[in-house]
Amino acid sequence: MKTLLAELTCGDDERAENVIPAIVAKGAAAVPALLDLSRSEDMDSRWWAVRALAASPHTQTSDLTPFLTDSNPEVRAAASLGLSHRPGIEALSALTQTLGDSDPLTAGLAANALVKLGKPAVESLIDSAKAGPQSVRILALRALAEIRDTRAIPVMMKCIQEDSAVLQYWAQLGLERLGQDMVYIKP
């Protein structure tokens, strides 16, 4: 495993990417070594460790969730992407908070992970779509439109009347996907 990890952190992206299948082939035995590597001070080492963890079917949601708060946005993005491949309800709160990440890629990937989580994420997404920064509201509304849960209709109805064209777009699309695509006129 030591040789594989040395190749993963060699500084050559192509070689590192090519060694990931061999690391994944080691099965669950590779996860502790990758978690050790993920605690490195070196950002590239942490990123490659999270990248390899995300590729492994033996990685648990709880293994990736702590990286959503890493100091480096690339590591946070890798964790969000990994969680979109294996979402778990235990990541719901952390993913919802990540909608407000300062890195738009990380925030968008967190929204994708919440979509994959599906119906268990709806209440948290509704809360996020109701309040908070506009960027978070937009991502939450996009996720709700993709999940297609009728519990989101009231917040979509509210957002369709907002001044933001982006909020209106996602609200309209969400309502259309739910079969609610009619003209709404306030008397």
PEWO-V493594 format. One record per run of one state. SS is the DSSP state (H for helix, E for strand, C for the rest). FROM is the first residue (numbers start at 1). TO is the last residue. If there is no record, write none. Layout:
# PEWO-V493594
ss | from | to
SS | FROM | TO
SS | FROM | TO
This chain:
# PEWO-V493594
ss | from | to
C | 1 | 1
H | 2 | 8
C | 9 | 12
H | 13 | 25
C | 26 | 28
H | 29 | 37
C | 38 | 42
H | 43 | 55
C | 56 | 60
H | 61 | 69
C | 70 | 72
H | 73 | 85
C | 86 | 88
H | 89 | 98
C | 99 | 103
H | 104 | 130
C | 131 | 133
H | 134 | 147
C | 148 | 149
H | 150 | 159
C | 160 | 164
H | 165 | 177
C | 178 | 187
